[in-house]
Amino acid sequence: MSASVSWFEIRQRTKEFLEQRIYPAESILQGADKASSELKLAELMQQAKAEGLWALGHPKEIGGQGMPFLDYVYINEVIGRSEYAQRVFGTYSLQDSLMLKQYASPQQQEQYLRPLVAGEICPSFAMTEPALASSDPTQLQTSAVLESGYWRVNGHKWFTTGADIAAYTTIMCRTEPDAPDHKAFSMILVPTDSVGYEIVRDTPLLGLNSGHFEVKYHDIRVPEHHLLGGRGEGFVIAQRRLGPGRIFHCMRWLGQAQRAFDLMCERLHTRSAFGSSLADKQLMQQHVFDSLAEIQACRQLTLHAARCIDSGDAARVEIGTIKVVGARMLHNVVDRAIQVYGAAGLTDDTPLSRMYRHAREARIYDGPDEVHIQSVAKQVLKRYRDNGQGWDFGERDAEWSDSL
């Protein structure tokens, strides 16, 4: 990507593509005819590539356009407005591509990373298990045993997003039974066409076929070199994958909230009751004000977290905070938009019904609210222990800004 092209210009082009091409195609993309859906998706992907909007945030050395992280978060805010835009713009694979870039062997990168960035294959990631509290991943039971140069994988996962379209699944499994919990797990790359890879179902979520699959592994055998990173590095790899991923989630949630906000405000001007426009009703104006304030506050928290990450800071407090605040914000804004639409907002005649159900998921996946709240509070309180430095918000800004 040329340094002379500003992020704002790219954002405007992305927004125009989204509104003029993706929005009108959503009825096909979410339709029951899978063949038509995939055909339309492939057509839109090719158009995005032709217009230079493909894989914007992927590093150049792996085939992306190398947009700087802080610039990319503004683009991701636009991409979030449609649940299909990640695949159209080639950002669906970014978390996995960054993970493979850092930990994959040259052989693994050739097999998976190159086609991943090109959009030729899709990834999937398996961590959550149905019988266990995912807030404590040290309980995970899926295991892999090394025998005669092959890993033998057995277990049961769910919420493996996109398993039906993925070429492979990165599976977190226990490989070191005698090691401490946080060094007992590894990541193994398992092709989805492996013998013993059983997709049980597309797990219905709040009435939607979600694309989050339940999968069982029955004595799957993959070569030893399918280990990603080192033995016992599963937790390290997972955390480095999930940290930036939560920023990406929050930016996409802001995009969803923006779309709901637009729909709400437009509805207020096109609907009347009791002799005047809904836009003139004070209680309706309260919905606009509250949504505006929440979206903008969340945007600033998210951008602040992105700046911390861009400076090399782990930003654990900032990321945990926006994960909770962002999910709540999204739910609140979509809920108000539905209230403004009335009965129509409960139907699938608008995007709001699907958005509302997806918004509720946000408070659980990638760590439930309660885990992030506890983690953030502990980290902040630790800084006050024994007359410590405390948490000065202005000084916290200086910690990362001085390193830029």
N, C-alpha and C positions, 0 to 999 in steps of 0.2 A: 504494500500500500504506500502510495506516495506521501511523503511527509507534508507536502503542501495541501493535502486534502484534510480539512478539519473534521473532527468528530461530529460537529453539528451538521455539516453537509451530508455525511454518511447517515446520520440519524434521520435526516429529512428524507433521504432516498429510501431508507428502510421503511419508514413510516408510510410513505406513498405506496410502496410495493405492497405493504401489509393491507392497507385500506382498499386499494384498487384491485388487488388480485387474490389475496388470501381470504379476506372477509367474504367476498362473494362466493368463494369455493367451499366455505365451511360446511354447507349442507351436504355436499358430495363427500368431503373428507370424513365426516362423522356418520355417513350413511351406512346402511346395512350391506350395500354392495361393495365388498372388499376390493374386487378387481377394479372398479371405477375409482375407488378411493386411492388405491396405490398408483393408478395411471395418472390421476390428477396431481398427486403428490410428486411423482417423478417429473411431470411437466413443469411444475412450479420450481422444483429444485434446479432444473436446467436453466430456467429463466433467471433465477437468483445468481447462478454461476456466471451466466452471460453478462449480467449487469454488475459484476464485481462485488456482490453482497454475500459471497459464500465464505464460511469459516473465518469470519472477521477476527475473532479473538484467539484463534489458534496461532502458536508461534510459527514464524516463517520457516524455521529449520525442519518442521514436520509437515509443511505443505499448506499452512494457513497464511493469513494476510498480516499477522503480527501486530494487530492494533494494540496499543498500550492498555494495560489493565484498567486504569481509571477512565480512559476514553470508552473502553468496551462496556463498562457498566451502564453508561448512558444508552448504548445501543440495545443492551439486554433488556432495558426498561421498555423499549418499544416492542421487542420480540415477545415479551411476556403477554402482550395484549391478546394473542391467540394461542391456544394450546397446540396448534399445528406448526407454528412458525419456527420452533426449534429445529425441526427436521427440514423445513423448507430452506432455512438459511444455514444449515450445516452446523448449528451450535449444539445439537442434541448430544454429540459425542465429546464435548469439550472436557468435562471432568475426567472421563476415561482416557482421553488422549493425553492430557497432562500427566495422569497417573502412569501410563505406559511410557511416556517420554522420560520420566524420572526413573522408573524401576524395571522396565522391560529389557530383556537381552536383545542384541541385534537381530537374532532370529525371530523373536517375538514381535519386534517392531516391524520387520518386513512382512510377517504373516498377518498382523492385526492393525498396527498403527497406521501404516500408509493407506490401506483401503478404508480405514475408519475415517480419516480426515477427508478423504475423497468422497465420502458418502456412499461407498460401494457396499459397506456392511454396517450393521448397527451393533452396539455393545449391550450387555446387561450386567448387573451387579447384584450379588446375592449375599445378604448378611442376616436379615431378619428371619426368625423361626416362629412358627405358629404356637408352639406350646410354652414359649418362654417370654419373660418380660424383656423387651428389646432395650429398655433403659439400663439393663445390666448385661451387656454383651459377653461378659466373661462366662455366662451360663451356656453359650452356644454349644450344641451337641454334634453338629455335622462334623465328620472326621475324615481324615485322609491318612492312609498308611502307605509308606514306601515299600514296595516289594519288587525285587528283581528289575529295578529300573523304571517301574511304573507306580504312579499314585493310584491307589484304590479309594474312591470317594463314595461315602454313604451318608445320607442325611435327608433332611426335609426343610425346605425354605419356602417362604412366601413373600409377597410384595417384591418379586423380581421383575422390575418394570421392563416391558418390552421383550420378555423372553421368547415370545412367539415370532418376533422379527429379527432376533439377535443371531449373529454368527457364533457367539461364544458368551459364556458367563464367567465373570471373575467371582469365584466362590471363596468366602472366608470360612476356614475350617480348622479344627483342632488337629495339629500335626505333632505337637510336642507334649504328650500327656503328663510327663513328669516335670515340666517347667512351670514357673509361676504363671498365673492366669494371663497376664498381659504379654507374656512371651511364648504362650502356648499355641498361638494361632498363626496361620500363614494364608497367603492368597494363591489360588491355583486357577489357571485359565483352562476352562473346560468347553470344548466345542459343543454347541447345542444339539448337534446330530450324533453325539456319542451314544453308544449302546448303554442303556440304563438311565438316560436322561428323560424323565417322564413329566410332561406338563399336565398337571392335574386339572387345573381350571383357571379361567380368567376370573379373579376374585371380585364379585360384585361389591361396589362401594356406594352406599346410599342410593341404590337403584341404578347405578351406572356400571356398564362393563368398563372396567377401569384401566385395563392394560397392565395391571399389577398381578403377576401370575404366581400361583402356588405350584411348586416343582419338587419332585422327589428324585433322589439319586440312588440308584440301585447298583452297587458294585461297578461304578464307572471307572474305567482304566484309561489314564492319560500318561504320556511319557514324563519322566522326571523333569525334563527341561521346561515343562509347562508351569513350574513354580515361578511366581512373580516376585522379584526381589529375593530376600533371603528367608530361610526358615525362621519362624518365630517373629517375623516383621509385620504380621497382619494388622495389628492395632496401629502401628506407626503409619502404614500405608493408608489405612482407612481414615485416620484423622487428617492426613494431608490431602486426601481426596475430598473429605466432607467440608473442611474449612472454607475454601474458596467456593465450593458448591453452595453453601448456605448464602453467601453473598449473591450468587447467581439466582437462587430461589427468591431472595428478597427483592432483587431488581425486577424479576418477572412478576412477582406479586404486585409491585408498584404499577407495572403495566396493566395487569388485570384491574387494579383499583381505578386507574385512569380511564379505562374503557367503561367500567361501571359508572364512574362519575360523569362521563360524557353522556351516557345513555340517560342517567337520572336528570341532568340539567336540560337535555333536549326534550325529555318527556314533560318536564314542568312547563315548558313554553308551548307545547302542543296539546295540552289537556286543560280543560276548564271544569269548574264546579262551583255551584252557588253564585253564578253570575260573573265570575272572573277567572283569570288564568291561575293555575296551580302555583305558578311562579310568584304570584302576589300573596300567597298564604304564608304567614309568619312561621308556622310549624314546618312547612316545606323548606323555607329558607334556613331553618335550623339544621335540616339534613345537609344542605349544601355547605353551610359553615363548618359543621363538625367534620364532614368528610374532607373538605379542603385542608383543615388544620391537621387532621390525622395523617393525610397523605404527605403533606409537606414536612411534618415533623419526622415521619418515618424515612422520607427521602434523605433528609439531612443526617440522620443517624446512620443510614446505609452508606452514604457517600463518605462520611467520616470513617466508618469501618474500612471502606475500600482504600482510603488514603493511608490508613495505618498499615494495611497489608502491602500496599505498594511501596511503603518505606522499609519493608522487611520485618515489621512487627508481627507477631503471631495473632494479635488482636483478639484474644480469647474472650475478654469481657465484651468487647464491641460486637463480635459475631454472635455470642450468646444472647445479647440484648436485642439485636435486630431480628433474630430468629423468632423471639417471642412477640416483640412489638409489631413486626411485620405481619405475622399470621393473624394477630388480633385486628390490626388495621384493615386487612383485606376482608375479613369476615364482616366487620362493621360497615364498611363502605358498600359492599355488595348487598348486605341486608337492608340498608337504607334505600338503595336503588330499587330493590324489590318492593319495598313499602310504597315508594312513589308510583311504581307501575301498578300496584294493586293486584287484582286477580291475574292479570296478564303476566306479571312477574313470576308467578308460580308455575307457569307453563313453559314448554320448550319453544314457544314462539319467539322468545328473546334468548340471548346467550346467558342471561342472569341465573337461570335455574341450574345449569351445569357449573357456572362459576361459583355459585353458593356452595354446592356440594364439594367441589374441589377445594374451596376455601377452608372448609372444616377439616379436610385432610391435613392442611398445613400446620395445624397445632400438634400434630403427632409425628409425621415422618421427619427423618433426620434428627430425631431426638424430641421427645415430648416437652411441652412448655416447662413442666415441673423440674425436669433435669437441668435445663438451661438456667432457670431461675435460681436453683440451688447452687449451681456451679458459679454463676456470676456473683452471687452474694458472698460465697465463700472466698472468692478471689479478692473482692473488694475489702471484706472484713479483715483478711490476712494482712493487708497493708496498714491497718490501724493497730495491729497487735503489738504490745510492748512499746507503746509510744512511737509506732512506725510512721512512715511518711504520709500515710493516708491517701486519699484520692482527690486530688485537686484537678478540677476539670480543665482549667487553663494550662496547668503544667503538663497534663496528659497530652494536650495538643502539641506542646513544645517537644515532647519526647519523640514524636514521630516527625514533626515538621523540621526539626534540626537535622534529621538524617537524610532529608531530601536533597 
